[in-house]
Amino acid sequence: MQNPRKKANSKGEENLILASGSPRRSKILTEVGIQHEVVLPRVEEIQVHPSGPLDLVKENAKLKALEVSCRYPDRWVLAADTIVSLSEKIFGKPIDLNEAKQMLMSLSGKTHLVSTGVCLTQKAEGFLETKVESSEVKFKVLDEQIIDFYFLEVDPMDKAGAYGLQTRADLIIEKFSGSKTNVIGLPIELIDGWLLQILRNSSTLRKKIH
């Protein structure tokens, strides 16, 4: 007799939904063996939160997760939101190259925080939980020539703070502490343990454990 779980999985009915259009987040999940389907959330993110950057990313992650979960109430949905902050100033995705350059100049020679809010929910089970992970990143002292060269190597337009850790970080980053994948956009150490704890006995997620 055919394993019903395998049959369901072959249809993609039991995979986790990643409520994000970020290819980096999808790649991180794939690399650790977490099967998932990508569904783009249809929400307008909030830009400020009275309680600061950490609550901002948690709230945006929750908005994304809940919107997708309403469309797929029987599926587990994971969403995330990442920002760069220096003190209380928030650096999201730049609107153009000029703003991207201004962001990097503002971060030049300083240590900033990269925070990712993550939300896991399943509407049918009434489950919703949010967490946040932060990492510190110190930039080298930058000038316009270095930034221009960096932008030839890296597209800053889809990245919070106008930079990424995964490509040519040697040009702009002096050091970082905390989760590397968090800086990229998804703190896999947090998520991996979280999913195992919550979904270990659930038939709605298939996880390959190494």
BELMOUR-V717693 format. One record per backbone hydrogen bond with DSSP energy under -0.5 kcal/mol. CO is the residue of the C=O (numbers start at 1). NH is the residue of the N-H. E is the energy in kcal/mol with one decimal. If there is no record, write none. Layout:
co: <CO:CO>
nh: <NH:NH>
e: <E:E>
This chain:
co: <3:4:5:6:7:8:8:9:12:16:16:17:17:18:18:21:22:23:24:25:26:27:28:29:29:30:33:33:35:37:37:41:43:49:52:53:54:55:56:57:58:59:60:61:62:63:64:65:66:67:68:68:72:73:76:77:78:79:81:83:84:85:86:89:90:91:92:96:97:98:99:100:101:102:103:104:107:110:110:112:113:113:114:115:116:117:118:119:120:121:122:122:123:127:129:131:133:135:136:137:137:138:138:140:140:143:144:145:146:147:148:149:149:150:150:154:156:156:159:159:160:168:169:169:172:172:175:177:179:180:181:181:186:187:188:189:190:191:192:193:194:195:196:199:202:205:206:207:208>
nh: <7:8:9:10:11:11:13:12:15:18:37:19:78:20:39:23:26:27:28:29:30:31:32:32:34:33:35:208:16:18:39:43:45:52:56:57:58:59:60:61:62:63:64:65:66:67:68:69:70:71:71:72:75:124:17:121:19:119:117:115:91:113:89:86:92:84:161:100:101:102:103:104:105:106:107:108:110:112:139:137:85:115:135:83:133:81:131:79:129:77:126:127:126:122:120:118:116:114:177:112:139:174:175:109:142:147:148:149:150:151:152:152:153:153:154:156:94:159:94:162:163:171:172:173:140:174:138:136:183:184:185:186:188:191:192:193:194:195:196:197:198:199:200:202:205:207:35:209:210>
e: <-2.0:-2.3:-2.7:-2.3:-0.8:-0.8:-2.0:-1.4:-0.5:-0.5:-2.8:-0.7:-3.1:-1.9:-2.2:-0.5:-1.7:-2.1:-2.1:-2.0:-2.3:-2.5:-1.0:-0.6:-2.5:-1.5:-0.8:-1.4:-1.1:-3.2:-0.5:-0.8:-0.6:-2.0:-1.6:-2.1:-1.6:-2.3:-2.3:-2.1:-2.1:-2.5:-2.1:-2.4:-2.8:-1.9:-1.9:-2.5:-1.8:-0.8:-0.7:-1.6:-1.8:-2.9:-2.7:-2.3:-3.2:-2.5:-2.8:-2.4:-3.9:-2.9:-2.2:-2.5:-0.6:-1.8:-2.5:-2.1:-2.5:-2.1:-2.2:-2.0:-2.2:-2.0:-1.6:-1.0:-2.2:-0.6:-2.5:-2.5:-2.8:-0.6:-2.2:-2.3:-2.1:-2.1:-2.5:-2.4:-2.1:-2.9:-0.6:-2.1:-1.0:-2.2:-2.5:-2.8:-2.8:-3.0:-2.6:-2.9:-0.5:-2.5:-1.5:-1.8:-0.6:-2.2:-2.7:-2.0:-2.5:-2.4:-0.8:-0.6:-0.9:-0.8:-2.3:-0.7:-0.5:-1.5:-0.6:-2.3:-0.8:-1.5:-1.1:-3.1:-3.1:-0.5:-3.2:-1.9:-1.2:-1.5:-1.7:-2.8:-1.6:-2.3:-3.2:-1.4:-2.0:-3.1:-2.0:-2.2:-2.5:-3.0:-1.0:-1.9:-0.7:-0.6:-1.1:-0.7:-0.5>
